[in-house]
Amino acid sequence: MNSVSSSEIYAAMKVMKAEVSDLPELHESDYLRRVLTADPTHPGFRHNLQLLDEFRLEGPNGNHLCLVTELLGERLDQFAKRFPHRRVPMAIIKTLSRQIISAILYLHEKCDIIHADIKSNNVLFTLPEGVLSTAPIADQTSPPTTVKLIDLGVACWADRVNEHFTDLIQCPELRAPEVVVGAGWGRPADIWSLGCLVFELATGTFLIKDSVAEMSVPYLHILFFGPYPRTLTEFGKNKYSDMFFKEDGSPHYLQTQQLPVAEMIRRRRPPGAQDTQEDIDGLVSFLDWIFRLDPAERASLRTLLDHPWLSSK
């Protein structure tokens, strides 16, 4: 593959370790090629990282696969640090959410790819044309530029989930409930991660701390969202299922307290000069559509795009 024009451009290059360059279970270059060719007319195409070239490089440690992609700018988690308490203005969150949803929708519908690692440091801003800089743009009042979803290193073909190299996708703090208990996962797992990302942008904190122990995640889910449905506990098949739940589906350790996500949002981002009550209520409703423990009840991406909060100013 060598479709890049002869004019000078700046690009990024990812050099894979020799020991993983030929692993049959890793398909990052295949995914990037699918993204490049599936449907360039789709609105989500422009919000996914574009492959420019790929080649092999022989080195002292073996043969390395090299992936050349477009050069991007600031990470979304870095961008959030510009704002007080890392709480991004609501209008910007809505704009970014629409773009990220569009990017995931392209992967799901046109490429048959589950990303499996959606998080704020895997969303990058594009660089303004003609600009080459690693420094953040200083003007915080200007509208955000376009963002792109990157890193398909642990992605999966949507119709081959059972062949994926691991059942425990996603970071523990972003892990969907169905993944936690090994009840089978698919496209809705990406939607759960989207919800965690929006929560982070709105509150300046993670829904679940990134230092959390894996075995604590289901108890935090129960604290925030209530009991796990039997559809998950009955079909859970990984080593954590028995650790977390009894045969009747109840947790080994009874969780009597509740801390709803809506309460956390209102506490960390109360209505005021920055946000109206309508803004906060809309955000809470949007996340409620996403944070359903049963993936079958989780809103689809197209449904989320039609949520009134995303279309409001």
VMD Tcl script that draws the C-alpha trace (Angstrom):
set ca {
  {0.00 0.00 0.00}
  {1.38 3.38 -1.00}
  {-1.40 5.77 -1.91}
  {0.19 8.89 -0.44}
  {0.90 11.64 -2.97}
  {4.46 12.72 -3.64}
  {3.87 16.13 -2.01}
  {5.50 16.59 1.37}
  {3.27 15.77 4.32}
  {3.81 15.15 8.00}
  {2.68 11.81 9.33}
  {2.80 9.65 12.43}
  {4.34 6.18 12.49}
  {3.65 3.30 14.83}
  {6.39 0.67 14.90}
  {5.13 -2.63 16.25}
  {7.34 -4.84 18.36}
  {8.76 -7.70 16.33}
  {7.21 -10.32 18.60}
  {3.69 -9.01 17.96}
  {4.03 -7.93 14.32}
  {2.92 -11.32 13.01}
  {0.62 -12.54 15.76}
  {-2.48 -13.96 14.03}
  {-4.80 -12.60 16.73}
  {-3.77 -8.97 16.15}
  {-5.31 -7.30 13.11}
  {-4.68 -3.58 13.52}
  {-3.51 -3.06 9.94}
  {-6.54 -5.01 8.66}
  {-8.86 -2.81 10.70}
  {-7.21 0.38 9.47}
  {-7.52 -0.76 5.86}
  {-11.21 -1.50 6.41}
  {-11.71 1.96 7.92}
  {-9.99 3.52 4.91}
  {-12.13 1.79 2.29}
  {-15.49 0.83 3.83}
  {-17.44 4.01 3.04}
  {-15.59 7.35 2.77}
  {-18.95 9.12 2.29}
  {-20.18 8.17 5.77}
  {-20.13 11.09 8.26}
  {-18.11 9.01 10.72}
  {-15.31 8.32 8.23}
  {-13.65 11.69 8.91}
  {-13.67 11.02 12.65}
  {-11.54 7.88 12.45}
  {-7.77 7.72 12.08}
  {-6.67 7.27 8.45}
  {-3.96 4.86 7.37}
  {-1.52 6.38 4.86}
  {0.93 3.53 4.36}
  {2.34 0.37 5.90}
  {5.62 -1.44 5.45}
  {8.04 -3.85 7.09}
  {11.31 -2.87 8.75}
  {14.07 -5.33 9.56}
  {15.89 -4.49 12.78}
  {18.23 -6.11 15.30}
  {15.25 -7.48 17.23}
  {13.39 -8.88 14.24}
  {10.91 -7.81 11.60}
  {8.65 -4.90 12.56}
  {5.31 -3.89 11.07}
  {5.20 -0.10 10.62}
  {1.89 1.73 10.29}
  {1.95 5.27 8.87}
  {-1.08 7.39 9.74}
  {-2.13 11.01 9.59}
  {-0.59 13.25 12.21}
  {-3.00 14.40 14.90}
  {-2.78 16.85 17.77}
  {-3.88 17.12 21.37}
  {-5.51 14.24 23.24}
  {-8.97 14.80 24.65}
  {-7.81 14.17 28.22}
  {-5.13 16.86 27.76}
  {-7.66 19.26 26.27}
  {-9.88 18.90 29.36}
  {-7.07 20.22 31.56}
  {-7.52 23.69 30.05}
  {-10.75 24.14 31.97}
  {-11.35 24.66 35.70}
  {-11.55 21.29 37.47}
  {-11.21 19.66 34.01}
  {-14.93 20.24 33.42}
  {-15.40 20.91 29.72}
  {-18.11 23.43 28.73}
  {-21.40 21.74 27.92}
  {-21.61 23.03 24.34}
  {-18.19 21.55 23.58}
  {-19.12 18.22 25.19}
  {-22.15 18.01 22.91}
  {-20.12 18.76 19.80}
  {-17.45 16.22 20.70}
  {-20.03 13.61 21.67}
  {-21.72 13.86 18.28}
  {-18.39 13.38 16.52}
  {-17.35 10.43 18.68}
  {-20.73 8.74 18.26}
  {-20.41 9.22 14.51}
  {-16.93 7.66 14.59}
  {-18.13 4.60 16.53}
  {-21.19 4.30 14.30}
  {-18.91 4.11 11.27}
  {-16.87 1.34 12.88}
  {-19.96 -0.61 13.91}
  {-22.15 -0.22 10.83}
  {-19.74 0.14 7.94}
  {-16.62 -1.67 9.14}
  {-18.09 -4.37 11.43}
  {-15.46 -3.43 14.01}
  {-15.84 -3.15 17.79}
  {-13.24 -0.67 19.05}
  {-13.01 -2.17 22.59}
  {-10.81 0.61 24.02}
  {-12.71 3.90 23.79}
  {-11.32 6.42 26.27}
  {-10.30 10.06 26.37}
  {-6.65 9.47 25.48}
  {-7.75 7.57 22.36}
  {-9.58 10.63 21.02}
  {-7.33 13.25 19.39}
  {-7.93 16.63 17.81}
  {-6.97 17.20 14.22}
  {-4.35 19.85 13.52}
  {-5.42 22.99 11.66}
  {-4.26 22.88 8.06}
  {-0.70 24.07 7.72}
  {0.03 23.81 11.43}
  {2.65 21.49 12.85}
  {2.81 21.86 16.62}
  {2.62 19.71 19.70}
  {1.61 22.68 21.85}
  {-2.11 23.10 22.66}
  {-4.00 25.89 20.99}
  {-4.07 28.73 23.51}
  {-7.48 30.24 22.75}
  {-9.99 28.46 24.98}
  {-12.92 30.47 23.69}
  {-12.73 29.21 20.11}
  {-14.92 26.24 19.16}
  {-13.24 22.84 19.20}
  {-11.79 21.42 16.04}
  {-12.52 17.99 14.67}
  {-11.66 14.95 16.76}
  {-10.72 11.48 15.60}
  {-10.89 8.10 17.27}
  {-7.57 6.24 17.27}
  {-5.94 2.97 18.35}
  {-7.53 -0.20 16.99}
  {-4.83 -2.28 18.64}
  {-7.28 -4.35 20.71}
  {-10.29 -4.02 18.40}
  {-12.35 -6.96 17.23}
  {-14.36 -7.98 14.19}
  {-17.98 -7.75 15.32}
  {-18.86 -11.15 13.88}
  {-15.82 -12.88 15.42}
  {-16.03 -11.89 19.08}
  {-15.64 -15.52 20.14}
  {-12.25 -15.59 18.37}
  {-10.90 -12.48 20.10}
  {-7.63 -12.92 21.97}
  {-9.19 -11.83 25.27}
  {-12.62 -11.73 26.88}
  {-11.58 -8.92 29.23}
  {-11.59 -5.97 26.86}
  {-11.48 -2.36 28.07}
  {-9.69 -0.89 31.08}
  {-11.24 -2.07 34.37}
  {-12.63 1.37 35.18}
  {-14.34 1.59 31.76}
  {-15.38 -2.04 31.53}
  {-18.98 -2.77 30.60}
  {-20.93 -5.00 33.02}
  {-21.32 -7.82 30.50}
  {-17.55 -7.86 30.05}
  {-16.90 -7.87 33.79}
  {-18.83 -11.11 34.36}
  {-18.04 -12.77 31.03}
  {-21.66 -12.83 29.86}
  {-20.73 -12.18 26.23}
  {-20.13 -8.77 24.71}
  {-20.59 -6.95 21.44}
  {-21.13 -3.46 20.08}
  {-22.95 -2.20 23.23}
  {-19.68 -2.48 25.18}
  {-18.35 0.47 23.15}
  {-21.46 2.46 24.05}
  {-20.79 1.90 27.76}
  {-17.27 3.31 27.30}
  {-18.77 6.30 25.49}
  {-20.89 7.01 28.56}
  {-17.83 6.86 30.81}
  {-16.07 9.31 28.49}
  {-18.93 11.82 28.52}
  {-19.17 11.55 32.31}
  {-15.43 12.31 32.55}
  {-15.69 15.39 30.34}
  {-18.67 16.71 32.28}
  {-17.47 16.14 35.84}
  {-13.69 16.25 35.48}
  {-13.42 12.87 37.19}
  {-13.65 9.24 36.16}
  {-16.88 7.39 36.87}
  {-14.66 4.73 38.48}
  {-11.12 5.62 39.53}
  {-8.43 4.34 37.17}
  {-6.61 2.78 40.12}
  {-9.54 0.51 40.98}
  {-8.98 -3.20 41.58}
  {-10.78 -5.32 38.98}
  {-12.75 -7.20 41.61}
  {-14.24 -3.92 42.90}
  {-15.84 -2.93 39.59}
  {-19.13 -4.88 39.88}
  {-19.70 -3.60 43.41}
  {-19.28 -0.05 42.15}
  {-21.68 -0.79 39.28}
  {-24.23 -1.97 41.86}
  {-23.61 1.13 43.97}
  {-24.23 3.42 40.99}
  {-26.83 1.51 38.95}
  {-28.47 -1.10 41.16}
  {-28.39 -4.93 41.05}
  {-26.98 -6.79 38.08}
  {-29.77 -8.34 35.98}
  {-30.09 -12.11 35.93}
  {-29.43 -12.02 32.19}
  {-25.82 -11.20 33.08}
  {-25.25 -13.22 36.25}
  {-26.79 -16.39 34.78}
  {-24.61 -16.30 31.67}
  {-21.41 -15.05 33.27}
  {-18.70 -17.55 32.52}
  {-15.38 -16.03 33.52}
  {-13.37 -16.45 36.69}
  {-14.91 -13.32 38.20}
  {-18.53 -14.47 38.02}
  {-18.35 -16.85 40.99}
  {-16.17 -14.37 42.85}
  {-18.78 -11.63 42.52}
  {-22.11 -13.43 42.62}
  {-23.89 -16.32 44.29}
  {-25.80 -18.95 42.30}
  {-29.03 -16.96 42.66}
  {-27.35 -13.91 41.08}
  {-27.08 -11.84 44.24}
  {-23.68 -10.37 45.14}
  {-21.58 -12.12 47.77}
  {-21.33 -8.84 49.64}
  {-24.63 -7.06 50.06}
  {-24.55 -3.47 48.83}
  {-27.07 -1.50 50.87}
  {-26.04 2.00 49.85}
  {-26.80 3.67 46.55}
  {-25.02 6.56 44.86}
  {-26.88 7.27 41.61}
  {-24.91 8.77 38.74}
  {-27.44 11.60 38.53}
  {-26.57 12.60 42.09}
  {-22.83 12.50 41.34}
  {-23.29 14.74 38.31}
  {-25.45 17.27 40.14}
  {-22.99 17.34 43.03}
  {-19.90 17.82 40.86}
  {-21.50 20.11 38.29}
  {-24.36 22.05 39.91}
  {-26.45 24.41 37.77}
  {-25.16 27.95 37.84}
  {-23.46 30.52 35.66}
  {-21.97 27.84 33.41}
  {-24.90 25.43 33.02}
  {-28.66 25.72 33.25}
  {-30.85 23.20 35.05}
  {-32.01 22.07 31.61}
  {-28.39 21.39 30.60}
  {-27.79 19.18 33.64}
  {-31.12 17.37 33.34}
  {-30.40 16.67 29.67}
  {-26.94 15.29 30.44}
  {-28.36 13.07 33.19}
  {-31.02 11.75 30.80}
  {-28.46 11.12 28.05}
  {-26.22 9.10 30.37}
  {-29.24 7.23 31.75}
  {-29.91 5.97 28.22}
  {-26.36 4.61 28.14}
  {-25.73 3.31 31.66}
  {-27.97 0.26 31.55}
  {-26.41 -2.83 33.08}
  {-28.21 -5.05 30.59}
  {-26.64 -4.35 27.17}
  {-29.94 -5.22 25.48}
  {-31.49 -2.19 27.19}
  {-28.65 0.21 26.38}
  {-29.51 2.87 23.81}
  {-28.17 2.40 20.31}
  {-25.82 4.94 18.78}
  {-28.48 6.18 16.37}
  {-30.93 6.58 19.24}
  {-28.32 8.59 21.14}
  {-27.78 10.89 18.18}
  {-31.48 11.76 18.38}
  {-31.40 12.52 22.11}
  {-32.72 16.06 22.76}
  {-29.67 16.96 24.86}
  {-27.33 16.50 21.88}
  {-29.45 18.67 19.62}
  {-29.95 21.49 22.14}
  {-27.67 24.52 22.16}
}
mol new
graphics top color blue
foreach p $ca { graphics top sphere $p radius 0.5 }
foreach p [lrange $ca 0 end-1] q [lrange $ca 1 end] { graphics top cylinder $p $q radius 0.2 }
display resetview
